[in-house]
Amino acid sequence: MLLKQEIEFYSPTILKSYNLDKTMRYQLNMLENLDLFTKKHSENVANLTCRMCEYLHASKSFTIHATICAYLHDIGKLFIPPEILSKPTILTDEEFEVMKTHTTIGYNICMKDLKLRPYSRWCFISS
C-alpha cells in the first residue's frame, strides 16, 4: 500500500538556503522599493521553484540556478511605469503592450551584467 506523501511547497525558510550575490540582492531590493507586490511574487515563485526542484530530486546546482532565475524573472518590471504596474483596474490595450515589454527589458538587464547573464533567458520567457 502506497501512502500519499504530503509536501509543503511553501516554506519561507527555504529561501535562505541559497544566498544571492550582492548584484542580485541589489536588483531585488530595487524591485522591493518600487513594487512590493512584484517583489513578494518573485520570492514566492523562487520558493515554489526551489521546493519543486527538491521534490523532484534535481541536482543542487540546477536547484540553485532555477531558484535564482525565479527570483529574477520579473526584474524588467523595474522599468514599467508605476501607474501601469500598480494600476488597480484592468489595463488598456496600450498599457498591456507596455507591460509585456518587461520580459525583453529583464532579458536586456541580465545580458548587460556578466553576473546576471546566465539567468537572462528565463527573464525573457517567464511571461
C-alpha positions, 0 to 999 in steps of 0.5 A: 500500500502506497501512502500519499506523501504530503509536501509543503511547497511553501516554506519561507525558510527555504529561501535562505538556503541559497544566498544571492550575490550582492548584484542580485540582492541589489536588483531585488531590493530595487524591485522591493522599493518600487513594487512590493507586490512584484517583489513578494511574487518573485520570492514566492515563485523562487520558493515554489521553484526551489521546493519543486526542484527538491521534490523532484530530486534535481541536482543542487546546482540546477536547484540553485540556478532555477531558484535564482532565475525565479527570483529574477524573472520579473526584474524588467518590471523595474522599468514599467511605469508605476501607474501601469504596474500598480494600476488597480483596474484592468489595463488598456490595450496600450498599457498591456503592450507596455507591460509585456515589454518587461520580459525583453527589458529583464532579458536586456538587464541580465545580458548587460551584467556578466553576473546576471547573464546566465539567468537572462533567458528565463527573464525573457520567457517567464511571461 
